[in-house]
Amino acid sequence: MAYTSIQISPETRDKIARLKGSSRETYDEVLGKLAELIPSGDEEGAYSDAFRVGLMNARLGLKAGRVVSHAELKQRLGL
């Protein structure tokens, strides 16, 4: 596989590094997973930027533990 260099700010690199599932995961793997979250579109055209941002924010929320499952929420609420 051929590789190329890209220029990103140190802040962006740090954000990507925080998305790594493990220390052995490469930046290429992280970026690939992020790219998979962005749908190519449907019959009517491409998805909006707001939709794409929502998907990425959801992924970040899951990673940071801000999102909980329905079962966990019920348990927390005592239902």
PDB file with SEQRES, HELIX, SHEET and CRYST1 records, atoms N, CA, C and O in Angstrom:
SEQRES   1 A   79  MET ALA TYR THR SER ILE GLN ILE SER PRO GLU THR ARG          
SEQRES   2 A   79  ASP LYS ILE ALA ARG LEU LYS GLY SER SER ARG GLU THR          
SEQRES   3 A   79  TYR ASP GLU VAL LEU GLY LYS LEU ALA GLU LEU ILE PRO          
SEQRES   4 A   79  SER GLY ASP GLU GLU GLY ALA TYR SER ASP ALA PHE ARG          
SEQRES   5 A   79  VAL GLY LEU MET ASN ALA ARG LEU GLY LEU LYS ALA GLY          
SEQRES   6 A   79  ARG VAL VAL SER HIS ALA GLU LEU LYS GLN ARG LEU GLY          
SEQRES   7 A   79  LEU                                                          
HELIX    1 AA1 PRO A   10  ARG A   18  1                                   9    
HELIX    2 AA2 TYR A   27  LEU A   37  1                                  11    
HELIX    3 AA3 ASP A   49  ALA A   64  1                                  16    
HELIX    4 AA4 HIS A   70  LEU A   77  1                                   8    
CRYST1    1.000    1.000    1.000  90.00  90.00  90.00 P 1           1          
ATOM      1  N   MET A   1       0.839  -1.163   0.000  1.00  0.00           N  
ATOM      2  CA  MET A   1       0.000   0.000   0.000  1.00  0.00           C  
ATOM      3  C   MET A   1       0.893   1.237   0.000  1.00  0.00           C  
ATOM      4  O   MET A   1       1.862   1.312   0.755  1.00  0.00           O  
ATOM      5  N   ALA A   2       0.564   2.194  -0.842  1.00  0.00           N  
ATOM      6  CA  ALA A   2       1.316   3.443  -0.906  1.00  0.00           C  
ATOM      7  C   ALA A   2       0.746   4.436   0.097  1.00  0.00           C  
ATOM      8  O   ALA A   2      -0.462   4.470   0.329  1.00  0.00           O  
ATOM      9  N   TYR A   3       1.608   5.232   0.682  1.00  0.00           N  
ATOM     10  CA  TYR A   3       1.192   6.238   1.646  1.00  0.00           C  
ATOM     11  C   TYR A   3       1.609   7.607   1.169  1.00  0.00           C  
ATOM     12  O   TYR A   3       2.499   7.742   0.330  1.00  0.00           O  
ATOM     13  N   THR A   4       0.958   8.624   1.709  1.00  0.00           N  
ATOM     14  CA  THR A   4       1.276  10.000   1.389  1.00  0.00           C  
ATOM     15  C   THR A   4       1.269  10.815   2.672  1.00  0.00           C  
ATOM     16  O   THR A   4       0.732  10.377   3.689  1.00  0.00           O  
ATOM     17  N   SER A   5       1.854  11.976   2.624  1.00  0.00           N  
ATOM     18  CA  SER A   5       1.856  12.875   3.779  1.00  0.00           C  
ATOM     19  C   SER A   5       0.763  13.913   3.608  1.00  0.00           C  
ATOM     20  O   SER A   5       0.459  14.326   2.489  1.00  0.00           O  
ATOM     21  N   ILE A   6       0.174  14.333   4.718  1.00  0.00           N  
ATOM     22  CA  ILE A   6      -0.786  15.430   4.704  1.00  0.00           C  
ATOM     23  C   ILE A   6      -0.359  16.429   5.770  1.00  0.00           C  
ATOM     24  O   ILE A   6       0.294  16.069   6.749  1.00  0.00           O  
ATOM     25  N   GLN A   7      -0.733  17.682   5.570  1.00  0.00           N  
ATOM     26  CA  GLN A   7      -0.402  18.708   6.550  1.00  0.00           C  
ATOM     27  C   GLN A   7      -1.639  18.987   7.388  1.00  0.00           C  
ATOM     28  O   GLN A   7      -2.680  19.379   6.860  1.00  0.00           O  
ATOM     29  N   ILE A   8      -1.522  18.785   8.699  1.00  0.00           N  
ATOM     30  CA  ILE A   8      -2.597  19.110   9.631  1.00  0.00           C  
ATOM     31  C   ILE A   8      -1.975  19.848  10.811  1.00  0.00           C  
ATOM     32  O   ILE A   8      -0.785  19.713  11.095  1.00  0.00           O  
ATOM     33  N   SER A   9      -2.797  20.617  11.478  1.00  0.00           N  
ATOM     34  CA  SER A   9      -2.293  21.358  12.636  1.00  0.00           C  
ATOM     35  C   SER A   9      -2.058  20.399  13.799  1.00  0.00           C  
ATOM     36  O   SER A   9      -2.649  19.320  13.841  1.00  0.00           O  
ATOM     37  N   PRO A  10      -1.211  20.778  14.730  1.00  0.00           N  
ATOM     38  CA  PRO A  10      -0.997  19.933  15.912  1.00  0.00           C  
ATOM     39  C   PRO A  10      -2.296  19.690  16.686  1.00  0.00           C  
ATOM     40  O   PRO A  10      -2.492  18.616  17.255  1.00  0.00           O  
ATOM     41  N   GLU A  11      -3.181  20.693  16.701  1.00  0.00           N  
ATOM     42  CA  GLU A  11      -4.459  20.532  17.398  1.00  0.00           C  
ATOM     43  C   GLU A  11      -5.304  19.446  16.741  1.00  0.00           C  
ATOM     44  O   GLU A  11      -5.911  18.625  17.428  1.00  0.00           O  
ATOM     45  N   THR A  12      -5.341  19.443  15.418  1.00  0.00           N  
ATOM     46  CA  THR A  12      -6.096  18.418  14.697  1.00  0.00           C  
ATOM     47  C   THR A  12      -5.488  17.047  14.929  1.00  0.00           C  
ATOM     48  O   THR A  12      -6.211  16.074  15.141  1.00  0.00           O  
ATOM     49  N   ARG A  13      -4.170  16.961  14.890  1.00  0.00           N  
ATOM     50  CA  ARG A  13      -3.496  15.689  15.156  1.00  0.00           C  
ATOM     51  C   ARG A  13      -3.849  15.170  16.546  1.00  0.00           C  
ATOM     52  O   ARG A  13      -4.084  13.975  16.724  1.00  0.00           O  
ATOM     53  N   ASP A  14      -3.887  16.068  17.530  1.00  0.00           N  
ATOM     54  CA  ASP A  14      -4.233  15.662  18.892  1.00  0.00           C  
ATOM     55  C   ASP A  14      -5.675  15.167  18.982  1.00  0.00           C  
ATOM     56  O   ASP A  14      -5.957  14.204  19.696  1.00  0.00           O  
ATOM     57  N   LYS A  15      -6.589  15.823  18.259  1.00  0.00           N  
ATOM     58  CA  LYS A  15      -7.986  15.377  18.252  1.00  0.00           C  
ATOM     59  C   LYS A  15      -8.095  13.977  17.653  1.00  0.00           C  
ATOM     60  O   LYS A  15      -8.815  13.125  18.175  1.00  0.00           O  
ATOM     61  N   ILE A  16      -7.387  13.750  16.570  1.00  0.00           N  
ATOM     62  CA  ILE A  16      -7.410  12.433  15.931  1.00  0.00           C  
ATOM     63  C   ILE A  16      -6.798  11.393  16.859  1.00  0.00           C  
ATOM     64  O   ILE A  16      -7.298  10.272  16.955  1.00  0.00           O  
ATOM     65  N   ALA A  17      -5.733  11.756  17.532  1.00  0.00           N  
ATOM     66  CA  ALA A  17      -5.069  10.824  18.452  1.00  0.00           C  
ATOM     67  C   ALA A  17      -6.007  10.406  19.579  1.00  0.00           C  
ATOM     68  O   ALA A  17      -5.954   9.264  20.035  1.00  0.00           O  
ATOM     69  N   ARG A  18      -6.869  11.322  20.036  1.00  0.00           N  
ATOM     70  CA  ARG A  18      -7.812  10.983  21.109  1.00  0.00           C  
ATOM     71  C   ARG A  18      -8.892  10.017  20.641  1.00  0.00           C  
ATOM     72  O   ARG A  18      -9.547   9.379  21.465  1.00  0.00           O  
ATOM     73  N   LEU A  19      -9.083   9.902  19.342  1.00  0.00           N  
ATOM     74  CA  LEU A  19     -10.085   8.979  18.800  1.00  0.00           C  
ATOM     75  C   LEU A  19      -9.549   7.563  18.636  1.00  0.00           C  
ATOM     76  O   LEU A  19     -10.308   6.638  18.345  1.00  0.00           O  
ATOM     77  N   LYS A  20      -8.262   7.394  18.820  1.00  0.00           N  
ATOM     78  CA  LYS A  20      -7.669   6.066  18.658  1.00  0.00           C  
ATOM     79  C   LYS A  20      -8.264   5.098  19.674  1.00  0.00           C  
ATOM     80  O   LYS A  20      -8.403   5.431  20.851  1.00  0.00           O  
ATOM     81  N   GLY A  21      -8.611   3.908  19.217  1.00  0.00           N  
ATOM     82  CA  GLY A  21      -9.123   2.876  20.103  1.00  0.00           C  
ATOM     83  C   GLY A  21      -8.030   2.248  20.945  1.00  0.00           C  
ATOM     84  O   GLY A  21      -8.282   1.773  22.052  1.00  0.00           O  
ATOM     85  N   SER A  22      -6.820   2.248  20.418  1.00  0.00           N  
ATOM     86  CA  SER A  22      -5.662   1.724  21.145  1.00  0.00           C  
ATOM     87  C   SER A  22      -4.427   2.477  20.669  1.00  0.00           C  
ATOM     88  O   SER A  22      -4.452   3.147  19.637  1.00  0.00           O  
ATOM     89  N   SER A  23      -3.362   2.359  21.425  1.00  0.00           N  
ATOM     90  CA  SER A  23      -2.141   3.074  21.049  1.00  0.00           C  
ATOM     91  C   SER A  23      -1.532   2.530  19.759  1.00  0.00           C  
ATOM     92  O   SER A  23      -0.756   3.216  19.095  1.00  0.00           O  
ATOM     93  N   ARG A  24      -1.884   1.300  19.411  1.00  0.00           N  
ATOM     94  CA  ARG A  24      -1.334   0.686  18.189  1.00  0.00           C  
ATOM     95  C   ARG A  24      -2.130   1.045  16.936  1.00  0.00           C  
ATOM     96  O   ARG A  24      -1.675   0.791  15.821  1.00  0.00           O  
ATOM     97  N   GLU A  25      -3.307   1.628  17.109  1.00  0.00           N  
ATOM     98  CA  GLU A  25      -4.122   2.003  15.959  1.00  0.00           C  
ATOM     99  C   GLU A  25      -3.454   3.166  15.227  1.00  0.00           C  
ATOM    100  O   GLU A  25      -2.996   4.118  15.858  1.00  0.00           O  
ATOM    101  N   THR A  26      -3.401   3.088  13.914  1.00  0.00           N  
ATOM    102  CA  THR A  26      -2.745   4.129  13.125  1.00  0.00           C  
ATOM    103  C   THR A  26      -3.712   5.272  12.828  1.00  0.00           C  
ATOM    104  O   THR A  26      -4.930   5.116  12.915  1.00  0.00           O  
ATOM    105  N   TYR A  27      -3.140   6.428  12.475  1.00  0.00           N  
ATOM    106  CA  TYR A  27      -3.972   7.554  12.074  1.00  0.00           C  
ATOM    107  C   TYR A  27      -4.785   7.189  10.836  1.00  0.00           C  
ATOM    108  O   TYR A  27      -5.932   7.616  10.702  1.00  0.00           O  
ATOM    109  N   ASP A  28      -4.212   6.413   9.942  1.00  0.00           N  
ATOM    110  CA  ASP A  28      -4.915   5.976   8.743  1.00  0.00           C  
ATOM    111  C   ASP A  28      -6.165   5.182   9.111  1.00  0.00           C  
ATOM    112  O   ASP A  28      -7.219   5.366   8.503  1.00  0.00           O  
ATOM    113  N   GLU A  29      -6.052   4.310  10.094  1.00  0.00           N  
ATOM    114  CA  GLU A  29      -7.206   3.515  10.527  1.00  0.00           C  
ATOM    115  C   GLU A  29      -8.284   4.397  11.152  1.00  0.00           C  
ATOM    116  O   GLU A  29      -9.473   4.201  10.901  1.00  0.00           O  
ATOM    117  N   VAL A  30      -7.871   5.364  11.962  1.00  0.00           N  
ATOM    118  CA  VAL A  30      -8.837   6.268  12.594  1.00  0.00           C  
ATOM    119  C   VAL A  30      -9.552   7.094  11.532  1.00  0.00           C  
ATOM    120  O   VAL A  30     -10.777   7.214  11.557  1.00  0.00           O  
ATOM    121  N   LEU A  31      -8.795   7.661  10.606  1.00  0.00           N  
ATOM    122  CA  LEU A  31      -9.402   8.468   9.550  1.00  0.00           C  
ATOM    123  C   LEU A  31     -10.306   7.623   8.658  1.00  0.00           C  
ATOM    124  O   LEU A  31     -11.349   8.093   8.205  1.00  0.00           O  
ATOM    125  N   GLY A  32      -9.909   6.381   8.408  1.00  0.00           N  
ATOM    126  CA  GLY A  32     -10.749   5.481   7.627  1.00  0.00           C  
ATOM    127  C   GLY A  32     -12.081   5.218   8.305  1.00  0.00           C  
ATOM    128  O   GLY A  32     -13.123   5.206   7.650  1.00  0.00           O  
ATOM    129  N   LYS A  33     -12.051   5.007   9.627  1.00  0.00           N  
ATOM    130  CA  LYS A  33     -13.294   4.787  10.375  1.00  0.00           C  
ATOM    131  C   LYS A  33     -14.182   6.025  10.340  1.00  0.00           C  
ATOM    132  O   LYS A  33     -15.399   5.916  10.190  1.00  0.00           O  
ATOM    133  N   LEU A  34     -13.576   7.199  10.476  1.00  0.00           N  
ATOM    134  CA  LEU A  34     -14.353   8.434  10.390  1.00  0.00           C  
ATOM    135  C   LEU A  34     -14.977   8.594   9.008  1.00  0.00           C  
ATOM    136  O   LEU A  34     -16.132   9.001   8.886  1.00  0.00           O  
ATOM    137  N   ALA A  35     -14.218   8.277   7.978  1.00  0.00           N  
ATOM    138  CA  ALA A  35     -14.725   8.396   6.613  1.00  0.00           C  
ATOM    139  C   ALA A  35     -15.893   7.446   6.371  1.00  0.00           C  
ATOM    140  O   ALA A  35     -16.812   7.774   5.620  1.00  0.00           O  
ATOM    141  N   GLU A  36     -15.866   6.272   7.001  1.00  0.00           N  
ATOM    142  CA  GLU A  36     -16.965   5.319   6.850  1.00  0.00           C  
ATOM    143  C   GLU A  36     -18.249   5.831   7.474  1.00  0.00           C  
ATOM    144  O   GLU A  36     -19.335   5.415   7.070  1.00  0.00           O  
ATOM    145  N   LEU A  37     -18.151   6.726   8.452  1.00  0.00           N  
ATOM    146  CA  LEU A  37     -19.336   7.278   9.099  1.00  0.00           C  
ATOM    147  C   LEU A  37     -20.086   8.254   8.208  1.00  0.00           C  
ATOM    148  O   LEU A  37     -21.254   8.555   8.453  1.00  0.00           O  
ATOM    149  N   ILE A  38     -19.419   8.745   7.182  1.00  0.00           N  
ATOM    150  CA  ILE A  38     -20.038   9.734   6.309  1.00  0.00           C  
ATOM    151  C   ILE A  38     -20.646   9.020   5.112  1.00  0.00           C  
ATOM    152  O   ILE A  38     -19.921   8.532   4.244  1.00  0.00           O  
ATOM    153  N   PRO A  39     -21.981   8.955   5.059  1.00  0.00           N  
ATOM    154  CA  PRO A  39     -22.625   8.266   3.934  1.00  0.00           C  
ATOM    155  C   PRO A  39     -22.365   9.003   2.622  1.00  0.00           C  
ATOM    156  O   PRO A  39     -22.171  10.219   2.607  1.00  0.00           O  
ATOM    157  N   SER A  40     -22.364   8.269   1.550  1.00  0.00           N  
ATOM    158  CA  SER A  40     -22.125   8.881   0.247  1.00  0.00           C  
ATOM    159  C   SER A  40     -23.356   9.611  -0.264  1.00  0.00           C  
ATOM    160  O   SER A  40     -23.252  10.412  -1.193  1.00  0.00           O  
ATOM    161  N   GLY A  41     -24.512   9.354   0.319  1.00  0.00           N  
ATOM    162  CA  GLY A  41     -25.736  10.019  -0.097  1.00  0.00           C  
ATOM    163  C   GLY A  41     -26.824   9.024  -0.425  1.00  0.00           C  
ATOM    164  O   GLY A  41     -26.651   7.817  -0.251  1.00  0.00           O  
ATOM    165  N   ASP A  42     -27.928   9.526  -0.893  1.00  0.00           N  
ATOM    166  CA  ASP A  42     -29.037   8.665  -1.279  1.00  0.00           C  
ATOM    167  C   ASP A  42     -29.507   9.067  -2.668  1.00  0.00           C  
ATOM    168  O   ASP A  42     -28.822   9.810  -3.372  1.00  0.00           O  
ATOM    169  N   GLU A  43     -30.686   8.570  -3.064  1.00  0.00           N  
ATOM    170  CA  GLU A  43     -31.183   8.851  -4.415  1.00  0.00           C  
ATOM    171  C   GLU A  43     -31.366  10.342  -4.664  1.00  0.00           C  
ATOM    172  O   GLU A  43     -31.256  10.803  -5.800  1.00  0.00           O  
ATOM    173  N   GLU A  44     -31.646  11.095  -3.606  1.00  0.00           N  
ATOM    174  CA  GLU A  44     -31.948  12.512  -3.764  1.00  0.00           C  
ATOM    175  C   GLU A  44     -30.717  13.403  -3.677  1.00  0.00           C  
ATOM    176  O   GLU A  44     -30.823  14.612  -3.885  1.00  0.00           O  
ATOM    177  N   GLY A  45     -29.574  12.848  -3.380  1.00  0.00           N  
ATOM    178  CA  GLY A  45     -28.365  13.655  -3.307  1.00  0.00           C  
ATOM    179  C   GLY A  45     -27.560  13.370  -2.059  1.00  0.00           C  
ATOM    180  O   GLY A  45     -27.892  12.473  -1.285  1.00  0.00           O  
ATOM    181  N   ALA A  46     -26.526  14.117  -1.869  1.00  0.00           N  
ATOM    182  CA  ALA A  46     -25.607  13.905  -0.748  1.00  0.00           C  
ATOM    183  C   ALA A  46     -26.228  14.381   0.560  1.00  0.00           C  
ATOM    184  O   ALA A  46     -27.083  15.267   0.571  1.00  0.00           O  
ATOM    185  N   TYR A  47     -25.789  13.786   1.653  1.00  0.00           N  
ATOM    186  CA  TYR A  47     -26.246  14.207   2.967  1.00  0.00           C  
ATOM    187  C   TYR A  47     -25.673  15.580   3.302  1.00  0.00           C  
ATOM    188  O   TYR A  47     -24.613  15.964   2.810  1.00  0.00           O  
ATOM    189  N   SER A  48     -26.387  16.303   4.141  1.00  0.00           N  
ATOM    190  CA  SER A  48     -25.968  17.655   4.504  1.00  0.00           C  
ATOM    191  C   SER A  48     -24.762  17.635   5.438  1.00  0.00           C  
ATOM    192  O   SER A  48     -24.458  16.626   6.073  1.00  0.00           O  
ATOM    193  N   ASP A  49     -24.097  18.761   5.500  1.00  0.00           N  
ATOM    194  CA  ASP A  49     -22.965  18.897   6.415  1.00  0.00           C  
ATOM    195  C   ASP A  49     -23.418  18.724   7.860  1.00  0.00           C  
ATOM    196  O   ASP A  49     -22.688  18.160   8.676  1.00  0.00           O  
ATOM    197  N   ALA A  50     -24.623  19.208   8.184  1.00  0.00           N  
ATOM    198  CA  ALA A  50     -25.139  19.072   9.551  1.00  0.00           C  
ATOM    199  C   ALA A  50     -25.286  17.602   9.926  1.00  0.00           C  
ATOM    200  O   ALA A  50     -25.000  17.218  11.060  1.00  0.00           O  
ATOM    201  N   PHE A  51     -25.729  16.782   8.983  1.00  0.00           N  
ATOM    202  CA  PHE A  51     -25.865  15.349   9.236  1.00  0.00           C  
ATOM    203  C   PHE A  51     -24.499  14.728   9.492  1.00  0.00           C  
ATOM    204  O   PHE A  51     -24.338  13.925  10.411  1.00  0.00           O  
ATOM    205  N   ARG A  52     -23.535  15.093   8.693  1.00  0.00           N  
ATOM    206  CA  ARG A  52     -22.179  14.564   8.852  1.00  0.00           C  
ATOM    207  C   ARG A  52     -21.582  14.967  10.200  1.00  0.00           C  
ATOM    208  O   ARG A  52     -20.964  14.151  10.883  1.00  0.00           O  
ATOM    209  N   VAL A  53     -21.770  16.218  10.570  1.00  0.00           N  
ATOM    210  CA  VAL A  53     -21.261  16.693  11.860  1.00  0.00           C  
ATOM    211  C   VAL A  53     -21.953  15.945  12.994  1.00  0.00           C  
ATOM    212  O   VAL A  53     -21.312  15.591  13.984  1.00  0.00           O  
ATOM    213  N   GLY A  54     -23.248  15.703  12.860  1.00  0.00           N  
ATOM    214  CA  GLY A  54     -23.984  14.955  13.879  1.00  0.00           C  
ATOM    215  C   GLY A  54     -23.433  13.556  14.067  1.00  0.00           C  
ATOM    216  O   GLY A  54     -23.300  13.085  15.197  1.00  0.00           O  
ATOM    217  N   LEU A  55     -23.112  12.894  12.980  1.00  0.00           N  
ATOM    218  CA  LEU A  55     -22.532  11.554  13.075  1.00  0.00           C  
ATOM    219  C   LEU A  55     -21.184  11.580  13.780  1.00  0.00           C  
ATOM    220  O   LEU A  55     -20.906  10.738  14.634  1.00  0.00           O  
ATOM    221  N   MET A  56     -20.363  12.536  13.427  1.00  0.00           N  
ATOM    222  CA  MET A  56     -19.041  12.609  14.044  1.00  0.00           C  
ATOM    223  C   MET A  56     -19.147  12.966  15.529  1.00  0.00           C  
ATOM    224  O   MET A  56     -18.392  12.446  16.351  1.00  0.00           O  
ATOM    225  N   ASN A  57     -20.088  13.858  15.872  1.00  0.00           N  
ATOM    226  CA  ASN A  57     -20.281  14.204  17.277  1.00  0.00           C  
ATOM    227  C   ASN A  57     -20.800  13.013  18.070  1.00  0.00           C  
ATOM    228  O   ASN A  57     -20.420  12.821  19.225  1.00  0.00           O  
ATOM    229  N   ALA A  58     -21.658  12.221  17.461  1.00  0.00           N  
ATOM    230  CA  ALA A  58     -22.158  11.020  18.141  1.00  0.00           C  
ATOM    231  C   ALA A  58     -21.017  10.051  18.416  1.00  0.00           C  
ATOM    232  O   ALA A  58     -20.939   9.466  19.497  1.00  0.00           O  
ATOM    233  N   ARG A  59     -20.154   9.886  17.462  1.00  0.00           N  
ATOM    234  CA  ARG A  59     -18.993   9.002  17.648  1.00  0.00           C  
ATOM    235  C   ARG A  59     -18.105   9.513  18.785  1.00  0.00           C  
ATOM    236  O   ARG A  59     -17.644   8.735  19.619  1.00  0.00           O  
ATOM    237  N   LEU A  60     -17.875  10.811  18.811  1.00  0.00           N  
ATOM    238  CA  LEU A  60     -17.065  11.392  19.879  1.00  0.00           C  
ATOM    239  C   LEU A  60     -17.756  11.236  21.231  1.00  0.00           C  
ATOM    240  O   LEU A  60     -17.100  10.981  22.241  1.00  0.00           O  
ATOM    241  N   GLY A  61     -19.084  11.389  21.250  1.00  0.00           N  
ATOM    242  CA  GLY A  61     -19.838  11.212  22.487  1.00  0.00           C  
ATOM    243  C   GLY A  61     -19.745   9.802  23.017  1.00  0.00           C  
ATOM    244  O   GLY A  61     -19.605   9.592  24.222  1.00  0.00           O  
ATOM    245  N   LEU A  62     -19.822   8.832  22.121  1.00  0.00           N  
ATOM    246  CA  LEU A  62     -19.672   7.434  22.529  1.00  0.00           C  
ATOM    247  C   LEU A  62     -18.291   7.192  23.101  1.00  0.00           C  
ATOM    248  O   LEU A  62     -18.142   6.554  24.143  1.00  0.00           O  
ATOM    249  N   LYS A  63     -17.291   7.700  22.422  1.00  0.00           N  
ATOM    250  CA  LYS A  63     -15.909   7.504  22.863  1.00  0.00           C  
ATOM    251  C   LYS A  63     -15.666   8.140  24.231  1.00  0.00           C  
ATOM    252  O   LYS A  63     -14.945   7.583  25.059  1.00  0.00           O  
ATOM    253  N   ALA A  64     -16.267   9.306  24.466  1.00  0.00           N  
ATOM    254  CA  ALA A  64     -16.054  10.035  25.718  1.00  0.00           C  
ATOM    255  C   ALA A  64     -16.960   9.544  26.846  1.00  0.00           C  
ATOM    256  O   ALA A  64     -16.816   9.979  27.988  1.00  0.00           O  
ATOM    257  N   GLY A  65     -17.889   8.642  26.535  1.00  0.00           N  
ATOM    258  CA  GLY A  65     -18.776   8.119  27.570  1.00  0.00           C  
ATOM    259  C   GLY A  65     -19.950   9.025  27.888  1.00  0.00           C  
ATOM    260  O   GLY A  65     -20.594   8.855  28.923  1.00  0.00           O  
ATOM    261  N   ARG A  66     -20.245   9.995  27.012  1.00  0.00           N  
ATOM    262  CA  ARG A  66     -21.373  10.895  27.244  1.00  0.00           C  
ATOM    263  C   ARG A  66     -22.691  10.285  26.793  1.00  0.00           C  
ATOM    264  O   ARG A  66     -23.758  10.798  27.130  1.00  0.00           O  
ATOM    265  N   VAL A  67     -22.630   9.209  26.043  1.00  0.00           N  
ATOM    266  CA  VAL A  67     -23.818   8.544  25.526  1.00  0.00           C  
ATOM    267  C   VAL A  67     -23.953   7.202  26.232  1.00  0.00           C  
ATOM    268  O   VAL A  67     -22.979   6.464  26.380  1.00  0.00           O  
ATOM    269  N   VAL A  68     -25.174   6.897  26.668  1.00  0.00           N  
ATOM    270  CA  VAL A  68     -25.413   5.632  27.364  1.00  0.00           C  
ATOM    271  C   VAL A  68     -26.492   4.847  26.633  1.00  0.00           C  
ATOM    272  O   VAL A  68     -27.296   5.413  25.892  1.00  0.00           O  
ATOM    273  N   SER A  69     -26.497   3.544  26.849  1.00  0.00           N  
ATOM    274  CA  SER A  69     -27.506   2.695  26.219  1.00  0.00           C  
ATOM    275  C   SER A  69     -28.849   2.875  26.916  1.00  0.00           C  
ATOM    276  O   SER A  69     -28.918   3.393  28.030  1.00  0.00           O  
ATOM    277  N   HIS A  70     -29.903   2.446  26.255  1.00  0.00           N  
ATOM    278  CA  HIS A  70     -31.246   2.513  26.817  1.00  0.00           C  
ATOM    279  C   HIS A  70     -31.311   1.725  28.119  1.00  0.00           C  
ATOM    280  O   HIS A  70     -31.893   2.190  29.099  1.00  0.00           O  
ATOM    281  N   ALA A  71     -30.719   0.536  28.135  1.00  0.00           N  
ATOM    282  CA  ALA A  71     -30.722  -0.306  29.332  1.00  0.00           C  
ATOM    283  C   ALA A  71     -29.993   0.384  30.489  1.00  0.00           C  
ATOM    284  O   ALA A  71     -30.451   0.336  31.630  1.00  0.00           O  
ATOM    285  N   GLU A  72     -28.867   1.021  30.193  1.00  0.00           N  
ATOM    286  CA  GLU A  72     -28.115   1.706  31.246  1.00  0.00           C  
ATOM    287  C   GLU A  72     -28.892   2.901  31.782  1.00  0.00           C  
ATOM    288  O   GLU A  72     -28.864   3.166  32.984  1.00  0.00           O  
ATOM    289  N   LEU A  73     -29.577   3.617  30.918  1.00  0.00           N  
ATOM    290  CA  LEU A  73     -30.381   4.753  31.348  1.00  0.00           C  
ATOM    291  C   LEU A  73     -31.516   4.298  32.256  1.00  0.00           C  
ATOM    292  O   LEU A  73     -31.784   4.924  33.282  1.00  0.00           O  
ATOM    293  N   LYS A  74     -32.184   3.207  31.880  1.00  0.00           N  
ATOM    294  CA  LYS A  74     -33.254   2.672  32.727  1.00  0.00           C  
ATOM    295  C   LYS A  74     -32.715   2.294  34.098  1.00  0.00           C  
ATOM    296  O   LYS A  74     -33.358   2.554  35.114  1.00  0.00           O  
ATOM    297  N   GLN A  75     -31.551   1.688  34.129  1.00  0.00           N  
ATOM    298  CA  GLN A  75     -30.940   1.289  35.395  1.00  0.00           C  
ATOM    299  C   GLN A  75     -30.619   2.520  36.245  1.00  0.00           C  
ATOM    300  O   GLN A  75     -30.860   2.522  37.452  1.00  0.00           O  
ATOM    301  N   ARG A  76     -30.085   3.547  35.627  1.00  0.00           N  
ATOM    302  CA  ARG A  76     -29.754   4.772  36.363  1.00  0.00           C  
ATOM    303  C   ARG A  76     -30.998   5.431  36.948  1.00  0.00           C  
ATOM    304  O   ARG A  76     -30.967   5.990  38.044  1.00  0.00           O  
ATOM    305  N   LEU A  77     -32.100   5.354  36.190  1.00  0.00           N  
ATOM    306  CA  LEU A  77     -33.342   5.980  36.636  1.00  0.00           C  
ATOM    307  C   LEU A  77     -34.165   5.076  37.545  1.00  0.00           C  
ATOM    308  O   LEU A  77     -35.196   5.492  38.074  1.00  0.00           O  
ATOM    309  N   GLY A  78     -33.714   3.854  37.721  1.00  0.00           N  
ATOM    310  CA  GLY A  78     -34.423   2.916  38.583  1.00  0.00           C  
ATOM    311  C   GLY A  78     -35.716   2.398  37.986  1.00  0.00           C  
ATOM    312  O   GLY A  78     -36.660   2.100  38.716  1.00  0.00           O  
ATOM    313  N   LEU A  79     -35.770   2.290  36.693  1.00  0.00           N  
ATOM    314  CA  LEU A  79     -36.982   1.803  36.011  1.00  0.00           C  
ATOM    315  C   LEU A  79     -36.891   0.331  35.691  1.00  0.00           C  
ATOM    316  O   LEU A  79     -37.823  -0.235  35.120  1.00  0.00           O  
TER     317      LEU A  79                                                      
END                                                                             
